[in-house]
Amino acid sequence: MIPNNIIQIHSNYSDLNLFERVSVERWNLLNPSWDYKFIIGDSLDSYIKRNWPDHFEQYSGFQTIQKAAIQRIAAVHKHGGVYADCDVYPIKKADTFTQLKSSANFYNLKKHSNYNGDLIADYIFAAEKESGLLNDLILEIFKRTNDLTVKELNGWSGFVYETCSIHCFSEVVFSSQYKPKFFNGCDNHIKDLESKPSQADTYHYSSESWIEDNRFKRDKKNKQLDQLQHLDVIKQIYGI
């Protein structure tokens, strides 16, 4: 069984942006009977060293986004429960969208134009404590980041996707022997919330902060204003 833990990770609570802070507080507000854990990512270093000692030197040399991938998996491996990125806004209570009878739960995503295959979210998932699947995933991330290069994966963003983010995550989980349970999409956009409000469990606000040409630069948007606009739309649709 997956324990009723909600796990979120960041460098520090004070570093959260506006949307993240509202989302984090709402996870707490909606789920008072769950054990909520806000974990500073680097505090997991000793757990990672103890459980994957042969790879700790490699982990220590990772960039922030790569470390974050290991940390989120390690946190769920340590405690068991539901993990959500801090920019995942919960629309419903965790009890209503998490079926905690299987050993691992994942959300299917919509098809992406830059990827020929099924995808699942790496920013929200659930698993039991010391999950074998999560252990396999961490080992695969270490392997891929050692074997592949930024150049052959067409740049830094491609390298991250394939080695320690959504593509790697999806390929490992879909090929897993552990038979995890999958739920229909959580990669909602504002138009999805507006057209089918009752079908959304969460809303993922992605700032693409680790991508140099992130969506704020591409679209010439002000980050603070954009966050306020998204929160306002959610309030108009759900009254929350």
MOMOFEN-V730435 format. One record per pair of residues at least 24 apart in sequence whose ideal C-beta (glycine too) atoms are under 10 Angstrom apart, sorted by the first residue. I is the first residue (numbers start at 1). J is the second residue. Records with the same first field share a line. If there is no record, write none. Layout:
I=J, J
//
This chain:
1=80, 100, 101, 102, 103, 128, 129
2=76, 80, 81, 82, 98, 99, 100, 101, 102, 103, 104, 105, 126, 127, 128, 129, 131
3=34, 35, 79, 80, 81, 82, 100, 126, 128, 129
4=31, 33, 34, 35, 36, 80, 81, 82, 94, 95, 98, 100
5=34, 35, 36, 37, 75, 76, 78, 79, 80, 81, 82, 83, 94, 126, 129
6=30, 31, 34, 35, 36, 37, 38, 79, 81, 82, 83, 84, 90, 94, 98, 126
7=35, 36, 37, 38, 39, 72, 75, 76, 78, 79, 80, 81, 82, 83, 84, 126
8=36, 37, 38, 39, 72, 75, 82, 83, 84, 85, 86, 87, 88
9=37, 38, 39, 40, 41, 42, 43, 44, 68, 71, 72, 74, 75, 76, 83, 84, 85, 86
10=38, 39, 40, 41, 68, 71, 85, 86, 87
11=40, 41, 42, 64, 68
12=38, 40, 41, 42
13=38, 40, 86
15=40, 86
16=86, 87
17=86, 87, 205, 207, 209, 223, 224, 227
18=223, 224, 226, 227, 228, 230, 231
19=86, 87, 88, 89, 203, 205, 207, 223, 224, 226, 227, 228, 230, 231, 234
20=85, 86, 87, 88, 89, 205, 207, 227
21=86, 227
22=87, 89, 205, 227, 230, 231, 234
23=84, 85, 86, 87, 88, 89, 90, 202, 203, 204, 205, 231, 234
24=84, 86, 87, 88, 89, 90
26=88, 89, 90, 91, 234, 240
27=82, 84, 86, 88, 89, 90, 93, 94, 202
28=90
29=90, 93, 240
30=90, 91, 92, 93, 94, 95, 96, 240
31=82, 90, 93, 94, 95
32=93
33=93, 94, 95
34=81, 82, 93, 94, 95, 98
35=79, 81
36=81
37=75, 78, 79, 81, 83
38=86
39=71, 72, 74, 75, 78, 79, 83
40=71
41=67, 68, 70, 71, 72, 74, 75
42=67, 71
43=71, 75
44=70, 71, 72, 73, 74, 75, 77, 78
45=70, 71, 74
47=71, 74, 75, 77, 78, 79
48=73, 74, 75, 77, 78, 138
50=78
51=77, 78, 130, 135, 138
52=77, 135, 138, 139, 142
54=139, 142
55=138, 139, 141, 142, 143, 145, 146
56=142
58=141, 142, 143, 145, 146
59=138, 141, 142, 145
61=145
62=141, 142, 145, 164
63=145, 156, 159, 160, 164, 210
64=209, 210
65=156, 157, 159, 160, 164, 165, 209, 210, 211
66=141, 142, 145, 159, 160, 163, 164, 165, 210
67=164
68=164, 165, 210
69=122, 137, 138, 141, 145, 160, 163, 164, 165, 166, 168, 169
70=137, 138, 141, 142, 145, 164
72=122, 123, 124, 125, 134
73=122, 125, 127, 131, 133, 134, 135, 137, 138, 141, 164, 169
74=134, 135, 138
75=134
76=104, 125, 126, 127, 128, 129, 130, 131, 134
77=127, 128, 129, 130, 131, 132, 133, 134, 135, 137, 138
78=129, 130, 134
79=127, 129, 130
80=126, 127, 128, 129, 130, 131, 134
81=126, 127, 128, 129
82=124, 125, 126, 127
83=122, 123, 124, 125, 126, 127, 134
84=121, 123, 124, 125, 126, 186, 202, 204
85=121, 122, 123, 124, 202, 204, 205, 206
86=123, 205
87=123, 203, 204, 205, 206, 207, 209, 227, 230
88=121, 123, 124, 186, 201, 202, 203, 204, 205, 206
89=188, 200, 202, 203, 204, 205, 230, 231, 234, 238, 240
90=124, 201, 202, 203, 240
91=188, 193, 197, 198, 199, 200, 201, 202, 203, 234, 237, 238, 240
92=198, 200, 201, 202, 238
93=201
94=126, 201, 202
96=201
97=124, 126, 183, 186, 200, 201, 202
98=124, 125, 126, 181, 183, 201
99=126, 181, 183
100=126, 128, 181
101=181
102=126, 127, 128, 178, 179, 180, 181, 182
103=127, 128, 131, 132, 133, 178, 179, 180, 181
104=128, 131, 132, 133, 134, 173, 176, 178, 179, 180, 181, 182
105=180, 181, 182, 183
106=133, 169, 170, 173, 174, 176, 180, 181, 182, 183, 186
107=182, 183, 184, 185, 186, 187, 201, 202, 204
108=170, 174, 182, 183, 184, 185, 186, 187
109=166, 170, 184, 185, 186, 187, 204
110=184, 185, 186, 187, 188, 189, 192
112=161, 166, 167, 187
114=157, 158, 161, 167
115=161, 162, 166, 167, 170
117=167, 170, 171, 174
118=170, 171, 173, 174, 182
119=166, 167, 169, 170, 171, 173, 174, 185, 187
120=166, 169, 170, 171, 172, 173, 174, 180, 182, 183, 185, 186, 187
121=166, 169, 170, 183, 185, 186, 187, 202, 204
122=161, 164, 165, 166, 167, 168, 169, 170, 173
123=165, 166, 169, 186, 187, 202, 204, 206
124=183, 186, 187, 201, 202, 204
125=169, 173, 180, 186
126=180, 181, 183
127=173, 178, 180
128=178
131=178, 180
132=176, 177, 178
133=172, 173, 176, 177, 178, 179, 180
134=172, 173, 178
136=172, 173, 175, 176, 177, 178
137=164, 168, 169, 171, 172, 173, 176
138=164, 172
139=172
140=164, 168, 169, 171, 172, 175
141=165, 168, 169, 172
143=168
144=168, 171, 172
155=211, 212
156=210, 211, 212
157=208, 210, 211, 212, 213, 214
160=210, 211
165=210
190=229, 230, 233, 234, 237
193=230, 233, 234, 236, 237, 238
194=233, 236, 237
197=234, 237, 238
198=238
200=234, 237, 238
203=230, 231, 233, 234, 237, 238
205=230, 231, 234
//
